[in-house]
Amino acid sequence: MQVIMSTAPFFLRPVREAFKHIADAGFDQVEVMVARDPDTQDPSSLFAAAATYGLSVRAIHAPALLITRRVWGTDPIGKVKKAIEMADILGAGTVIAHPPYRWQKGYSSWLADEMPAEADAASTVVSMENMFPLRMRGVKGPALRETSLHGYSHVTLDTSHAAVSGADIRETAAAMGARLAHVHLSDNSGKGWDSHLPVEEGILPLADLLTDLDGSGFSGAVSLELDLRRWMKDPVGMKRVLSANRGFCFDRTNVVC
């Protein structure tokens, strides 16, 4: 198991700034969320930036946020294909993707019929992230319903998303079994929204989950994906919270740096 840090909390900041904070806190591997910063979209730029701070890129999160809806075009298939290509160049090994909306029939078919072969050719795992029921204006029923991710060979457990869905994170991880390839770890307030709190600031049994993963032989990455807005202008506080969250994971697992 590896404990790594996601750049997702810094999606509005330059990726080099994210890398500096992450390296200062003792991490040596990162998950890069592709964002509007051009450096997150270019493997050469990412490789150079990571080398500057002594980091390696362990995973690529394809652009899926509303604010990145036009990054790498608007076609979700094209976004995941580019993420696979970049992961292959960087040796990242894992791409995180979001499940299709109900109306994205082409994307859904491509994920089932063509994506596995493309990922295999690049020696990359495409891991589908659990989401929570999402309702959109003008759409009857939830636009996103995937929480169990049946049908995908590799899945990512996001603990905060599971909490919003009302799912037990330990039971969800156990049900995912050998398909579980990646974890987005954060706490949740338990108030019905996707809070992505630092560990031990919410209600989730994260220590127990890590113990479960360690005991199950999980060999993927636990990627801390946290809401860090409180510390964006406080580098001392940022280092403290990132180091504490890293230590929380290392203290409870037999991890590989």
N, C-alpha and C positions, 0 to 999 in steps of 0.2 A: 504494500500500500504506500502511496506517496501523498504527502500533504503539500498542496500548492495553493497559490493565491490567484484569484481572478482579477482581471483589469476592469471588470464590469462596473465596480463602484466609481471608476474614474472615466466613465464613457464620455463625459463632457470636457475632459482634460487631455492634454497631449499624452500619448502613451509613454513617452520617455519620463514624464513626471510620475506616472504610475509605477514604472519599473524602478525608479529611484526609491520611492516609498517602500515598495515590496522588497527590494534587496536590502534596504536599511533595516528591515524587520527580521532578516535572517532567512528569507525564502531563497531557494535557488531554482525553482520551477514556477512557471506561470501558465494560466489559461488566458488567452487573448480574446476579448470580445471585439469583433470587427465593428468599428464605429465610424463616425464622420471624419476623424483624424486620418489623413491619407497614410500615415505611417502604420496604421493598423490594417491597411488594405494591401500593403506591398510586402512580400516576403523578404526582399533584400533589406528594406528599411527596418523591418522587425528583427532580422538576424543581427544587423549592426547595432541596433539599440539594445537588444538583449545581451550581446557580447560586451557592450560597454559596462553593464551592471552585473556581469557574471551570472546571467540567467539563461535558462533554456526554456523554449516554448513547448509545453507538454500537451496543450489542447487548443483548438480554435473553435470559438463560438460564432457560428454564422450569424450575420446581421438579421435580427428579428424584431427589434424594438420599433415602436411607431416612429421614433426620431430617426431611425436608420432605414426607413421604408424604401428610400431611393438609392441606398448604398448598394453598389453592384447591380443596379437595375431593380426592377420591381417583381421579377419572376422568381419565386422561391426556389425553383429547380436550379436556376442559374446561380443563385446565392450559395446553395449547398455545394454545387459543382466547384465553384471558385474556392470555397473553404476547403474542400477535399484537395484541390490542387495546391493550395498554400500549405496545408498540413503535410502533404507529401514532400514538398520542397524543404520545409523546416524540420522534418522528421518528428512532427508533433504526435502522430499516432492516433489522435482522437479528434473528431469533429462533433460539436454539439449542435443539434438541430431542433426546431420546434415542430410539433405535429401540425397537420393541415387543418385549416378552417373547413367547415362543412362543405363550402362551395368550391374548394380547391381540388376538384376531381383529378385534374392532370397531375398535380403535385403528389396526391395520394397514390395514384397509379405508378408514377415514377419511383416513389419510395419503395413500393412493393416489388416492382418488376425489373427496374434497371439500376437503381442506386447500389444494391449489394455488390454487383459485379464491378461497378466503377470504384467503389470503396476498396474492394479486394485488390484491384489492379494497382491501387496506390498504397497498398499495405496500411490502410487507414480504417478505423472503426468509426462509423457514423452512429452516434448514440442519441436516441430520441428522448427529449426531456419531458417529464410529466408536467402538465399544466393544470389549471383549475377551471371549472365552468365559467366561461366568459360570455356575457350577454352584450349585444351591440344593438344600437338604435336601428329599428327597421327590420331586424332579423328575429323571426320567431324561434324561440328555444335558444339554447346556448350555442354560440358560434364555435366555441372550442369545448369539446366534451372529454378529450383524452385525459384520463388520469391513471389508468392501469396500463396503457400502452400495449395492449394485446396485439400480437402480430409483428412486433419489431424484435429483431434478434439482439440488439444492444440498446440499453436504456439508461437514462440519467435520472437519478432521484434528486429532486430539488426539495429540501425539507420544508422550506417556507411555503412553496406551492402546495405541497401535500397538506400542510396545516390549514390553508385556506379551503381546500377541498373537504376538510373534516376527516382526513385519513390519519391513521396511526402510522407514524414514520417507521417504526420497527417492524410492524406487520407488513407494510408496503415493501420495505427492503427485502424481507424474507420471501414475500410472494414473487418479487422480481427474480430472485435466485441467481442462477448463473448468467442471466441476461444483464445483470447490473454491471455496467462498465464504468460509471462515473458518478460522483456525488457532488451536488452543490450544497454546501453546508452553511446554514445560518439558523438563527433562532427566529421565533415568531411570537408576537404579542398575544395571540389567541383571540383577537378581536375581529377577525373576519377579513383582514386585508393582508397583502403580501409585504410584510414589514422588513424581512431580511436583516434582522437585528444581529449584532455581535453575539457570540455564544454567551450563555448565562444571563442574558438580558430578557429572556422570554420564558415560555412554558414548556418547550420541547425537551424530551429526554435525549439530548445529543450525546452525552457521555455514554449512555446505555447503547445507543445506536453504534457509536464507534467501537465499543466492546463487542457488539454483535458482528460487525464487519470484520474486525480483527480475528474473531473466532471462526468465522466462516471461510477464511482464506481469501477474502476479497483482495484482488491485486491491482485494482484500478487506482484512480486518483480521487482524493477528497479535496475538492476545490472550495476554498472559503469565498463565498460570494455575499458580501456584506454591504449594508447601507452605512457609508462612512461620511455622510455630508457634514456631520457635526465637527469633523476634524480636518476638513479640507484646507483651512487656513491656520491650522495648529500642527506643524510638523512633529513637535514633541509628543503631543497627544496621539497623533496618527501612528507614530512608531510604537507607542505604548500599547494601543489597542490591537494593532496588527501582531505585535510580538506576543501579547497575551492570548490571542486567538490561536496563533500557531502553537504556543506552548500547551494550550488546552488539548489540542489534537495529539501532540507528541507524547503527552503524559499518559494518554489512555490507549495507545496503540503501539504495536511493533512496526514502526514506519520506516520507509527508506527515504533518505533525503534526496 
